């Protein structure tokens, strides 16, 4: 993975477009999660922006669509147990304060 990241950084330094770099990562076998992490690192962008860039790229659209049922299941599981989660710009996850017991 380190050699692949070196190659990605080299491509960025050479001025290759982000779209072509994402295509190259898919060709090199990067999973969608690895691609998101790499794009975030080499472009120094937020998690939300990296997720949007990668998941909307034609090379990863299928993987992004396949993850929707899993994301929905996690959301339902958390909301069924009364836990609310707030996400601020995709970089921080913070659980809301638990309800206080009345005495």
Phi and psi in degrees as GROMACS dihedral restraints (atoms count N, CA, C in turn):
[ dihedral_restraints ]
;  ai    aj    ak    al  type     phi  dphi    fc
    3     4     5     6     1   -63.9    20    10
    4     5     6     7     1   -40.2    20    10
    6     7     8     9     1   -64.3    20    10
    7     8     9    10     1   -39.0    20    10
    9    10    11    12     1   -64.9    20    10
   10    11    12    13     1   -40.4    20    10
   12    13    14    15     1   -65.6    20    10
   13    14    15    16     1   -37.5    20    10
   15    16    17    18     1   -60.5    20    10
   16    17    18    19     1   -42.2    20    10
   18    19    20    21     1   -63.1    20    10
   19    20    21    22     1   -43.3    20    10
   21    22    23    24     1   -62.8    20    10
   22    23    24    25     1   -44.4    20    10
   24    25    26    27     1   -61.1    20    10
   25    26    27    28     1   -39.5    20    10
   27    28    29    30     1   -61.9    20    10
   28    29    30    31     1   -44.6    20    10
   30    31    32    33     1   -62.0    20    10
   31    32    33    34     1   -40.4    20    10
   33    34    35    36     1   -62.7    20    10
   34    35    36    37     1   -46.2    20    10
   36    37    38    39     1   -61.5    20    10
   37    38    39    40     1   -30.0    20    10
   39    40    41    42     1   -80.9    20    10
   40    41    42    43     1    -3.9    20    10
   42    43    44    45     1    86.7    20    10
   43    44    45    46     1    15.2    20    10
   45    46    47    48     1   -66.7    20    10
   46    47    48    49     1   139.7    20    10
   48    49    50    51     1   -64.8    20    10
   49    50    51    52     1   153.3    20    10
   51    52    53    54     1   -58.9    20    10
   52    53    54    55     1   -39.7    20    10
   54    55    56    57     1   -60.3    20    10
   55    56    57    58     1   -43.2    20    10
   57    58    59    60     1   -70.5    20    10
   58    59    60    61     1   -32.2    20    10
   60    61    62    63     1   -68.0    20    10
   61    62    63    64     1   -42.3    20    10
   63    64    65    66     1   -62.6    20    10
   64    65    66    67     1   -41.2    20    10
   66    67    68    69     1   -60.2    20    10
   67    68    69    70     1   -43.1    20    10
   69    70    71    72     1   -64.1    20    10
   70    71    72    73     1   -39.0    20    10
   72    73    74    75     1   -63.5    20    10
   73    74    75    76     1   -41.8    20    10
   75    76    77    78     1   -62.6    20    10
   76    77    78    79     1   -42.4    20    10
   78    79    80    81     1   -63.0    20    10
   79    80    81    82     1   -35.4    20    10
   81    82    83    84     1   -79.8    20    10
   82    83    84    85     1    -3.9    20    10
   84    85    86    87     1    93.2    20    10
   85    86    87    88     1    14.2    20    10
   87    88    89    90     1   -64.4    20    10
   88    89    90    91     1   133.5    20    10
   90    91    92    93     1   -71.3    20    10
   91    92    93    94     1   166.8    20    10
   93    94    95    96     1   -61.0    20    10
   94    95    96    97     1   -36.8    20    10
   96    97    98    99     1   -67.5    20    10
   97    98    99   100     1   -44.0    20    10
   99   100   101   102     1   -62.4    20    10
  100   101   102   103     1   -39.9    20    10
  102   103   104   105     1   -65.2    20    10
  103   104   105   106     1   -42.0    20    10
  105   106   107   108     1   -62.0    20    10
  106   107   108   109     1   -46.4    20    10
  108   109   110   111     1   -61.1    20    10
  109   110   111   112     1   -42.8    20    10
  111   112   113   114     1   -65.8    20    10
  112   113   114   115     1   -46.1    20    10
  114   115   116   117     1   -62.1    20    10
  115   116   117   118     1   -41.5    20    10
  117   118   119   120     1   -61.1    20    10
  118   119   120   121     1   -42.7    20    10
  120   121   122   123     1   -69.6    20    10
  121   122   123   124     1   -49.9    20    10
  123   124   125   126     1   -74.3    20    10
  124   125   126   127     1   -26.3    20    10
  126   127   128   129     1  -102.5    20    10
  127   128   129   130     1    -4.4    20    10
  129   130   131   132     1    51.8    20    10
  130   131   132   133     1    54.5    20    10
  132   133   134   135     1  -117.9    20    10
  133   134   135   136     1   168.6    20    10
  135   136   137   138     1   -68.5    20    10
  136   137   138   139     1   160.8    20    10
  138   139   140   141     1   -60.1    20    10
  139   140   141   142     1   -43.1    20    10
  141   142   143   144     1   -59.6    20    10
  142   143   144   145     1   -45.5    20    10
  144   145   146   147     1   -65.2    20    10
  145   146   147   148     1   -41.9    20    10
  147   148   149   150     1   -64.6    20    10
  148   149   150   151     1   -42.2    20    10
  150   151   152   153     1   -61.5    20    10
  151   152   153   154     1   -42.4    20    10
  153   154   155   156     1   -64.8    20    10
  154   155   156   157     1   -45.3    20    10
  156   157   158   159     1   -59.8    20    10
  157   158   159   160     1   -46.8    20    10
  159   160   161   162     1   -75.5    20    10
  160   161   162   163     1   -48.2    20    10
  162   163   164   165     1   -68.4    20    10
  163   164   165   166     1   -21.3    20    10
  165   166   167   168     1   -92.6    20    10
  166   167   168   169     1    -4.8    20    10
  168   169   170   171     1   -75.9    20    10
  169   170   171   172     1   138.4    20    10
  171   172   173   174     1   -53.1    20    10
  172   173   174   175     1   -29.2    20    10
  174   175   176   177     1   -70.2    20    10
  175   176   177   178     1   -21.5    20    10
  177   178   179   180     1  -121.6    20    10
  178   179   180   181     1     1.1    20    10
  180   181   182   183     1   -56.7    20    10
  181   182   183   184     1   -43.8    20    10
  183   184   185   186     1   -60.7    20    10
  184   185   186   187     1   -45.8    20    10
  186   187   188   189     1   -62.3    20    10
  187   188   189   190     1   -40.4    20    10
  189   190   191   192     1   -65.2    20    10
  190   191   192   193     1   -43.4    20    10
  192   193   194   195     1   -65.3    20    10
  193   194   195   196     1   -37.8    20    10
  195   196   197   198     1   -65.8    20    10
  196   197   198   199     1   -24.2    20    10
  198   199   200   201     1   -84.1    20    10
  199   200   201   202     1   -12.3    20    10
  201   202   203   204     1   -59.1    20    10
  202   203   204   205     1   -46.7    20    10
  204   205   206   207     1   -60.4    20    10
  205   206   207   208     1   -34.7    20    10
  207   208   209   210     1   -68.1    20    10
  208   209   210   211     1   -44.8    20    10
  210   211   212   213     1   -61.0    20    10
  211   212   213   214     1   -42.6    20    10
  213   214   215   216     1   -62.7    20    10
  214   215   216   217     1   -40.1    20    10
  216   217   218   219     1   -64.3    20    10
  217   218   219   220     1   -42.2    20    10
  219   220   221   222     1   -62.4    20    10
  220   221   222   223     1   -44.0    20    10
  222   223   224   225     1   -61.1    20    10
  223   224   225   226     1   -46.8    20    10
  225   226   227   228     1   -62.0    20    10
  226   227   228   229     1   -41.5    20    10
  228   229   230   231     1   -61.7    20    10
  229   230   231   232     1   -43.1    20    10
  231   232   233   234     1   -69.1    20    10
  232   233   234   235     1   -41.5    20    10
  234   235   236   237     1   -72.8    20    10
  235   236   237   238     1   -30.0    20    10
  237   238   239   240     1   -64.3    20    10
  238   239   240   241     1   -29.0    20    10
  240   241   242   243     1   -96.3    20    10
  241   242   243   244     1    13.5    20    10
  243   244   245   246     1    75.0    20    10
  244   245   246   247     1    21.0    20    10
  246   247   248   249     1  -104.8    20    10
  247   248   249   250     1   126.2    20    10
  249   250   251   252     1  -102.3    20    10
  250   251   252   253     1   136.2    20    10
  252   253   254   255     1  -120.6    20    10
  253   254   255   256     1   136.1    20    10
  255   256   257   258     1  -108.2    20    10
  256   257   258   259     1   141.2    20    10
  258   259   260   261     1  -123.3    20    10
  259   260   261   262     1   122.6    20    10
  261   262   263   264     1  -110.8    20    10
  262   263   264   265     1   115.7    20    10
  264   265   266   267     1    49.3    20    10
  265   266   267   268     1    23.6    20    10
  267   268   269   270     1    78.3    20    10
  268   269   270   271     1    -1.5    20    10
  270   271   272   273     1  -104.4    20    10
  271   272   273   274     1   -19.9    20    10
  273   274   275   276     1  -128.8    20    10
  274   275   276   277     1   140.3    20    10
  276   277   278   279     1  -119.6    20    10
  277   278   279   280     1   127.4    20    10
  279   280   281   282     1  -136.1    20    10
  280   281   282   283     1   125.0    20    10
  282   283   284   285     1   -81.6    20    10
  283   284   285   286     1   138.3    20    10
  285   286   287   288     1   -69.3    20    10
  286   287   288   289     1   162.9    20    10
  288   289   290   291     1   -62.5    20    10
  289   290   291   292     1   135.8    20    10
  291   292   293   294     1   -68.2    20    10
  292   293   294   295     1   152.5    20    10
  294   295   296   297     1   -62.2    20    10
  295   296   297   298     1   142.0    20    10
  297   298   299   300     1   -85.0    20    10
  298   299   300   301     1   138.5    20    10
  300   301   302   303     1   -76.6    20    10
  301   302   303   304     1   141.3    20    10
  303   304   305   306     1   -93.8    20    10
  304   305   306   307     1   139.8    20    10
